[in-house]
Amino acid sequence: MPLEVLIRTVTEADKSEVLAVVRDAFSVGNADGREEVEIVESIWSLDCQVPAGDLVALSGGEIVGHILASLGSLSGVVIPGIAPLSVRSDCQRQGVGSALMATALRHLEVQQFPFVVLLGNPTYYGRFGFRASGPWGIHYLPVGMNNPHFQLLQFDEDCEVLTGEYVYSWEVQANAQP
Ligand SMILES: CC(C)(COP(=O)(O)OP(=O)(O)OC[C@H]1O[C@@H](n2cnc3c(N)ncnc32)[C@H](O)[C@@H]1OP(=O)(O)O)[C@@H](O)C(=O)NCCC(=O)NCCS
């Protein structure tokens, strides 16, 4: 049964609750969600979110999910990357992740980005139209060349896809430091 949610942009007042949701979603098995929390904090501190790409899903006034798209780089061109997508563990498999992704993709498409990338489970993200990026010549080197988990969704199929190594927003900044 889908959970009815309201989706809106993150506000300053939401931030600690968002981090708690991210930590909770990624605390699976031996993982404690710290890496994903640090990614969100880095993006916020660098202020490199895509406009309208930092979204929460609310149910009963509580934050139950979050998605974050930020401005990474592919061969010097600004390309959005989605990371992370988090749904509170007690609200998973009720359509919240799908609703957040659908809204984020609409917001990215109207901003006329040629495509968006992410790293994740191909079975899950395939349902939104994501495909392995390797055949397009786009790689995310931390997970190795042609890793099927690194995926791309084209908004305009006639648009020429760039090739090269993708660098997420927080990595662009880290690489730029002396
Ligand atoms: C993955 C995640 C974002 C999906 O959000 P969700 O709200 O639970 O998913 P939805 O309700 O929109 O979609 C449910 C469908 O996705 C599938 N699904 C959910 N999580 C999945 C996963 N990790 N891998 C593959 N499929 C998954 C379910 O089997 C279900 O399929 P069905 O519709 O055929 O039954 C959420 O489960 C989550 O936060 N997980 C922990 C953190 C995480 O793994 N984030 C993604 C990083 S790539």
The ligand as an SDF file (V2000), in Angstrom:
LIG
                    3D

 48 50  0  0  0  0  0  0  0  0999 V2000
   16.3820    1.7390   -1.9000 C   0  0  0  0  0  0  0  0  0  0  0  0
   15.3080    2.6610   -1.3580 C   0  0  0  0  0  0  0  0  0  0  0  0
   15.6710    4.1110   -1.5880 C   0  0  0  0  0  0  0  0  0  0  0  0
   14.0080    2.3420   -2.1120 C   0  0  0  0  0  0  0  0  0  0  0  0
   12.9670    3.1750   -1.6350 O   0  0  0  0  0  0  0  0  0  0  0  0
   11.5680    2.5200   -1.2390 P   0  0  0  0  0  0  0  0  0  0  0  0
   10.6500    3.6080   -0.8590 O   0  0  0  0  0  0  0  0  0  0  0  0
   11.8310    1.4840   -0.2090 O   0  0  0  0  0  0  0  0  0  0  0  0
   11.1830    1.8120   -2.6050 O   0  0  0  0  0  0  0  0  0  0  0  0
    9.8050    1.9180   -3.3900 P   0  0  0  0  0  0  0  0  0  0  0  0
    8.6810    1.6210   -2.4650 O   0  0  0  0  0  0  0  0  0  0  0  0
    9.7510    3.1680   -4.1530 O   0  0  0  0  0  0  0  0  0  0  0  0
   10.0030    0.7530   -4.4240 O   0  0  0  0  0  0  0  0  0  0  0  0
    9.8210   -0.5410   -3.9350 C   0  0  0  0  0  0  0  0  0  0  0  0
   10.3510   -1.5110   -4.9370 C   0  0  0  0  0  0  0  0  0  0  0  0
   11.7520   -1.3670   -5.0090 O   0  0  0  0  0  0  0  0  0  0  0  0
   12.3600   -2.5900   -4.6780 C   0  0  0  0  0  0  0  0  0  0  0  0
   13.5230   -2.2570   -3.8620 N   0  0  0  0  0  0  0  0  0  0  0  0
   13.5450   -1.5630   -2.7200 C   0  0  0  0  0  0  0  0  0  0  0  0
   14.8120   -1.4580   -2.2780 N   0  0  0  0  0  0  0  0  0  0  0  0
   15.5850   -2.0990   -3.2030 C   0  0  0  0  0  0  0  0  0  0  0  0
   16.9620   -2.3360   -3.3180 C   0  0  0  0  0  0  0  0  0  0  0  0
   17.8550   -1.9070   -2.4010 N   0  0  0  0  0  0  0  0  0  0  0  0
   17.3900   -3.0340   -4.3880 N   0  0  0  0  0  0  0  0  0  0  0  0
   16.5320   -3.4680   -5.3180 C   0  0  0  0  0  0  0  0  0  0  0  0
   15.2110   -3.2750   -5.2620 N   0  0  0  0  0  0  0  0  0  0  0  0
   14.7430   -2.6010   -4.2130 C   0  0  0  0  0  0  0  0  0  0  0  0
   11.3570   -3.3680   -3.8960 C   0  0  0  0  0  0  0  0  0  0  0  0
   11.5630   -4.7380   -4.0450 O   0  0  0  0  0  0  0  0  0  0  0  0
   10.0590   -2.9370   -4.5080 C   0  0  0  0  0  0  0  0  0  0  0  0
    9.7990   -3.6970   -5.6650 O   0  0  0  0  0  0  0  0  0  0  0  0
    8.3050   -4.0790   -6.0790 P   0  0  0  0  0  0  0  0  0  0  0  0
    7.6040   -2.7770   -6.3660 O   0  0  0  0  0  0  0  0  0  0  0  0
    8.4990   -4.9070   -7.3050 O   0  0  0  0  0  0  0  0  0  0  0  0
    7.7590   -4.7940   -4.9030 O   0  0  0  0  0  0  0  0  0  0  0  0
   15.0320    2.4270    0.1690 C   0  0  0  0  0  0  0  0  0  0  0  0
   14.6310    1.1070    0.3520 O   0  0  0  0  0  0  0  0  0  0  0  0
   16.2360    2.7360    1.0320 C   0  0  0  0  0  0  0  0  0  0  0  0
   16.3870    3.8590    1.5150 O   0  0  0  0  0  0  0  0  0  0  0  0
   17.0790    1.7240    1.2480 N   0  0  0  0  0  0  0  0  0  0  0  0
   18.2430    1.8740    2.0860 C   0  0  0  0  0  0  0  0  0  0  0  0
   19.2330    2.8380    1.5200 C   0  0  0  0  0  0  0  0  0  0  0  0
   19.6030    2.5120    0.0830 C   0  0  0  0  0  0  0  0  0  0  0  0
   19.9360    1.3670   -0.2330 O   0  0  0  0  0  0  0  0  0  0  0  0
   19.5160    3.5480   -0.7680 N   0  0  0  0  0  0  0  0  0  0  0  0
   19.8040    3.4320   -2.1740 C   0  0  0  0  0  0  0  0  0  0  0  0
   21.2330    3.4950   -2.4340 C   0  0  0  0  0  0  0  0  0  0  0  0
   21.5790    2.9900   -4.0550 S   0  0  0  0  0  0  0  0  0  0  0  0
  1  2  1  0
  2  3  1  0
  2  4  1  0
  2 36  1  0
  4  5  1  0
  5  6  1  0
  6  7  2  0
  6  8  1  0
  6  9  1  0
  9 10  1  0
 10 11  2  0
 10 12  1  0
 10 13  1  0
 13 14  1  0
 14 15  1  0
 15 16  1  0
 15 30  1  0
 16 17  1  0
 17 18  1  0
 17 28  1  0
 18 19  1  0
 18 27  1  0
 19 20  2  0
 20 21  1  0
 21 22  1  0
 21 27  2  0
 22 23  1  0
 22 24  2  0
 24 25  1  0
 25 26  2  0
 26 27  1  0
 28 29  1  0
 28 30  1  0
 30 31  1  0
 31 32  1  0
 32 33  2  0
 32 34  1  0
 32 35  1  0
 36 37  1  0
 36 38  1  0
 38 39  2  0
 38 40  1  0
 40 41  1  0
 41 42  1  0
 42 43  1  0
 43 44  2  0
 43 45  1  0
 45 46  1  0
 46 47  1  0
 47 48  1  0
M  END
$$$$
